[in-house]
Amino acid sequence: MNGKFYGLGVGPGDPELITLKAVHILNAADIIIAPETVKGKGSVAYDIIKGHVQDQSKVVFQVFPMTYDSKELDDSWTRNMEEILTFLYEGKNVAFITLGDPMVYSTYIYVMRPIRDKGIAVETVPGITSFCAAASRLGIPLSEGNETIAIVPAAYQCEQIDDILHLADNVILMKPSRGFDNTVKKLEEHDLLENTVLITKCGHEDEKISYDVKTLVGEKIDYLSMLIAKKGRQK
């Protein structure tokens, strides 16, 4: 009998924001898959859950590189999928951990689909998204009444960014490190800079918050950052 594949959202960074259900599955599973971008660099998701896991020996690190090299990507994904499927075909229950929520811009989505297509049982456990955690941390409502919200994964390559900034009441710009200066320029063009805040590594010990994002133009912005822009009042 095949094992079961779990996708566990571990939240934005604070280990106390992981759900009780996710903790239960982490300790009941036979294998925990912890994704990292570079071999040996470590996993942010694992750093969040390690204090909750009783048996660290069942943690398996897999490299999912951030690269545009198609061969490197294909090789890594093939190797990772083969390893996960081997565990599942051996009857082992496998838990794949991911930052935030598994169904929001997550590597887990692309791992889950082919596994589910093979008829293997899959269960996804939601987690607190980074933008919900950031809004709570900052005390900034993401929506009130009939306000609209737009979530943009990468503003630098979003062709509709001007339309979004014009139409949406509240805009979340995820991972703005690439093309940050141009994003700030766009926000300024739409008169949104005064009501924009940048938060980096929300929930982590080295969390940073900036309410004057224009002063950061030309600086290196951490990958785990986001911008929240509101047309109305910020708080």
N, C-alpha and C positions, 0 to 999 in steps of 0.2 A: 504494500500500500504506500502510495506517495505521501510525502510530508505536506504540510501546509505552508504557504508563503504569506508572511505578514509585512505590511508596510506601516511603519510607526513614525508619526510626526512627533518630534521631540521638542518642538517649540523653538523660540528665537535665540535662546542662550542661557537663560536662568534655569538651573536644574530643577527648581521648585515649580516650574510651569509645565512640566511634563505630566500627562494624565496618569491616574492610578491604573487604568487599563493597560497603558503602554508599559508601565513598570512591571505589571503582572506578567505580560507576554514576554518581556525581556528576560525574565528569570525562568519562565517555563520553556522557552524556545531552546532547541538544541544548538543552533548556530545564530550568531548575530553578525550581519554584514555591515561593516562601517566603511563608507566611501571616503576616499581621500583623493586629492588632485595630483599629488606627487608621491611616489613610493617613499615611505618613511617620514613624510612631512607631518603626518598626523591627521586626525579627523575632528572637525569642530563638533559634529554631531556626537561622536564618541566622547569627547570631553564633557558634553552635557550629561550623558547617561552613565558614565563610568562609576559614579558614586552610588548608583541604584543597582548595579549588576553584581550579584554575589559571586559568580564564576567568570572571571576574566578570560579564562583559557578558551572559551567558546567564541570569542570575538575574532572575526576574520576581516582583515583590511583588504579592500579592493581599490585599485587605482582607476578613477574615471578622469582622464586628463582633460584639462581645459586647453584645447588646441584646435587649429583648423587643419591639421594634418590628417587627411581622411584615412590613410593607412594605419596611423597610430591609433586613431579612434576606433576603427574597425577591429583591429587586433585586440585592443583592450576590452571592448564590449564583448567580443566573441569569447575571450578567455574568461571574463567574469560570468557571462551567462552559462557557459559550460560548467563552471565550478558550482554555481548556485543550483543548476539542474541536477548535478551529480548528488548534491546533498539531498535534494527533494526526492529523487528517485531511490535514494537509500532509506527513505521513510523519515528523514529528519525534518523537523519544523524549523523554518528559517525566518528570522526577523531582519528586515532591511530598514535601517534607521535613516531618517532624513530631517534636515532643518525645517522648521515651520510646519506646514501642513503638506502631507504627501501628494495632494491633488492640486497644488498651486506651484507652478514653475519648478517642478521637482524631477530629479534624475529617476526617482522611483517610478514615475509614470511609464518611462520607456523600458524599464526592467519588468514591470508588472504585466504589460500587455502581452508579450510573447509567452510568458509563463501561464497566464490565464488562457491563452489560445491553445495551449497544450492540454487543457482540461484539468490543470492542477488548481486546487482550492486556494483562493486568495481572500485575505481579509485586510482591509485598510482602516487604520485607527487615526482619526484626525488629530491635528496638533494646532497650537496657537500660531497664527501667522506672524511674521515679523512686523507687518504694517499695523496689525491690530495691537500687538504689544507696544509698538512705538507710539501709537496714538494714546494708549493708556498711560504710558510713561511720561508723555509730554502734556497730558491733559487736554488734548486736542480732539474734539469729536470729529469722526470721519464723515458723518452724515446726520442731519437733523431734518425732520419733516419730510419734504419731498426733494431734498438735495440729491444730486447724482454723484457717483464716485467713478473715477476712471483709474485703472491700474495699468501702468505702462512698464513692461519688463526691461526695455532698453531704449531710452529716448533717442540715443544717437543714431539708431537705425529705424526709427518709427516715422514713416512717411506722413502719418496723420497727426503728428504732434501738435501742429498749429490748430487743427480742428478740435483736438481733444482739449487743449488749453483754453480754447474759446468756448466750448460747449459745456464742459464738466464743471460742477461746483467745487469739487474736491478732487485733486489729482495726486496719486502716489506714483513716484518715479523710482522704480526699483533699480538697484545696482547702477548708480549714475557715474561710477568712477571713469568709465570710458566716455569721452566726449563731454565731460563735466562742464567745461567752459562754454561750449555751445548751448548746453542745456540751460545754464544760468542766463545766457543771452536771450534765449527763447522766453524764459520766465519774465525777464525784464521787459521784453517787447509786449508781453501780455499784462503788464502791470501787476505781476504776482509776487515779486521779490519780497515785498514787505510782509507778506503772509506766507512765507516759505521757511521751513526749518529743515536742516540736515541732521540726521541722527546716524551715528556709526556704531556698529557692534552693540545694538540694543540688548540689554540684559546681561552683557558680559562685564567682567571687571574693568576692562579698558574702554567702556562706553564713552562716546563723545557726542556733544550736542552743540550745534551752531545755529543761531538765529540770524546771523548776518552772512549769508552764503556767498555774497559777492566778494567778500574779503578772502575767500578760499580759491578764487580763480587763479590758475597757475600752479596750485599745489596738487600733490598726489592725494587722491581720495581713495580710501580703503574700499575694497570690493564689497564688504558687508556693510553697505551704507544705503540710505534711501532719503529721498526728498519728499516732504508732504507740503503741498501747496493748496491754499484755500482762497476762494474769491471773497468770502465774507470775513468776519473776524476770526482770529486764530484760536481764541479760547472762549 
